[in-house]
Amino acid sequence: MKKPYIKKICDVPPFSVWFVDGQYIRTNIDEEFTNFGQHYRFGFIPEKEFWIDNEKVKNEAKFYIDHLLAEYKLMSKGKDYSTAIEFADKVERRERKKEVILKRGFEHVDKKLLADKVKQSLVRKYSSSNVKVWIVDGELVRSLFFIDFTEGGHDKVYGFVPKGEIWIDNDLSPKERKFVLLHEAHERNLMSKGMTYNDAHRSSSSIEFFCRHHPKALEKNLAKELKAEN
């Protein structure tokens, strides 16, 4: 198994901060690894390292480092992950408000208008009259709507996503977007039938994991899920 390191970002003593190959990690180590992580959340990360998924849009690492410092501090003292992430989210949200919301003039913009501002491009190949698939500005979604938005989401989970839409984070590499779309479409279909999010997410993670290891099955499964969308 290769090492996932891509590039050292900086040192924040006593930690070294690295850009890593998130797609490789999700395929070969842990599919739940998203934008970043530290040792007490993901045991495969060395104790004095912070890992950040190699960013396609390189402007969020500073927020993730603030988050990881807060999360690590609490978890290293025995706090559980849910407690640590709640506190770390507050720290990250404060910094995002200063750097993104206030500086870019979004503080007083109506939430309904903001949903249009985060959309970048319609993925016509996978959209239909029932469901639209959008590539969105992930940084803005995290800053304006939900700080823990990662990879993708849809209207059955997030109230800020308009009805009949699936959003895919623009920070994902193009090679990985279809795996995430499969996850979101499968999850949305199950939730539309009444399944709880937790159960739908587990099922979606399973089919995503299978297709990451059997990529020839991806298009067939994706077509099946998108055909079933309503």
ABEGO torsion letter per residue (X at the ends): XBBABABBABBBOABBBBBBBAAAAAAAABAABBABBBAAABAABBAABBBBBBBABBAAAAAAAAAAAAAAAAAAAGBBAAAAAAAAAAAAAAAAAAAAAAAAGAAABBAAAAAAAABABBBAAABBAABBBBBBBAAAAAAAABAABBGBBBAAABAABBBGBBBBBAABBAAAAAAAAAAAAAAAAAAAAGBBAAAAAAAAAAAAAAAAABAAAAAAAAAAAAAABX
